[in-house]
């Protein structure tokens, strides 16, 4: 494997001193986690980034902060410095200051997933092997799920099935529906929907709502409404309580079939049951109504979104509405929406604003068009600003 050859290169060999407890600079130039985080975010040199990471390992907040680990490893992987990724993570395994963390299975799973995110599957497997052999902590199904996820995220579908046959025995854990659902996801990712259905029927544990959500998502993606509806009937027959994901999938299914009014009823049902919708719950229905030209209903969903208070509208919400308003020739509504977008300090969608300006000019509302042009010039930068200037030049303002 080409990936593995990196670690056989003598030029990239890891010096023993790198792992020494004496090499860590206790007088690190970063007195706080905030300073260290800022340095890692801004650093462009892979070598310097790795040095900063090592120097900050003594900071307790740094050790606990998952995002800074993910950011550091992602930047090194993008720079194709897998040797530095391995150095840093090996140091995390071996450094004596991390001894308390070694007692946590979650810490080892974090290392496994960091290797996985860098595409370093052999090193992720070796980390599980280290944990399994040395038993730094109790090993649970979480470790099994971590390795299954490694294979899943790296598209190694054949290996995930082999792993599921051998790893549980090796770790001494019994797979539950959580592990089985990861295998189900692998079938779906391969678009083997019939195999996915067969897996649910023979997996030997009771499916949960997440199992059916995976199937619903697969049928929705493939545009198989009949398959989707069959699974949904099964969910209702089993009297399984749908969760947020279930409702959002059902809402998407209805909106794709232009049954937006039914989707809106599902949203109302969610709220009546005390379930908190997320932005996708509202935005899917708004987009659905806009696609059918029913802007009045779309605006009502936005009003409901604001009054419910579960989640604030995002840029996508307003962009969807303003595009449809311009396309439908509702210039007053589009103008009002553009003001709201700019008020929220977002950049309105270029093509919608171009259509709005042209529509205002064509209806003899040049002064309002000029105001829109000037406001856009203040929001745009670079090539977009130059393109907007060409549009402005072509208008009879």
JOCORUR-V447210 format. One record per pair of residues at least 12 apart in sequence whose C-alpha atoms are under 7 Angstrom apart, sorted by sequence separation. I is the first residue (numbers start at 1). J is the second residue. D is the distance in whole Angstrom. If there is no record, write none. Layout:
BEGIN
I;J;D / I;J;D
END
This chain:
BEGIN
40;52;7 / 73;85;6 / 112;124;5 / 148;160;6 / 184;196;6 / 216;228;5 / 251;263;5 / 286;298;5 / 322;334;5 / 357;369;5 / 112;127;6 / 184;199;7 / 216;231;7 / 251;266;7 / 286;301;6 / 322;337;6 / 357;372;7 / 212;231;7 / 282;301;7 / 36;56;7 / 264;285;7 / 89;111;7 / 263;285;7 / 180;203;7 / 282;305;7 / 318;341;7 / 144;168;7 / 260;285;6 / 331;356;7 / 33;59;7 / 326;352;6 / 28;55;6 / 370;397;7 / 28;56;7 / 33;61;6 / 177;205;6 / 260;288;6 / 33;62;6 / 121;150;7 / 157;186;6 / 176;205;7 / 177;206;7 / 185;214;7 / 260;289;6 / 319;348;7 / 323;352;5 / 326;355;6 / 25;55;6 / 46;76;6 / 177;207;6 / 181;211;6 / 188;218;6 / 255;285;6 / 258;288;7 / 319;349;6 / 322;352;7 / 326;356;6 / 24;55;6 / 37;68;7 / 209;240;6 / 290;321;7 / 315;346;7 / 366;397;6 / 40;72;7 / 105;137;6 / 139;171;7 / 141;173;6 / 213;245;7 / 217;249;7 / 252;284;6 / 279;311;6 / 347;379;6 / 103;136;5 / 104;137;6 / 105;138;7 / 140;173;6 / 209;242;6 / 213;246;6 / 220;253;6 / 244;277;7 / 248;281;6 / 255;288;5 / 277;310;7 / 278;311;6 / 287;320;6 / 50;84;7 / 102;136;6 / 103;137;5 / 105;139;7 / 109;143;6 / 116;150;5 / 141;175;7 / 145;179;6 / 148;182;7 / 152;186;6 / 258;292;7 / 276;310;6 / 279;313;7 / 283;317;6 / 290;324;6 / 119;154;7 / 109;146;6 / 113;150;7 / 132;171;7 / 73;114;7 / 77;118;5 / 70;114;7 / 74;118;7 / 73;118;7 / 12;83;6 / 19;91;6 / 14;87;7 / 21;95;7 / 19;94;7 / 21;96;7 / 7;83;7 / 19;95;6 / 6;83;7
END
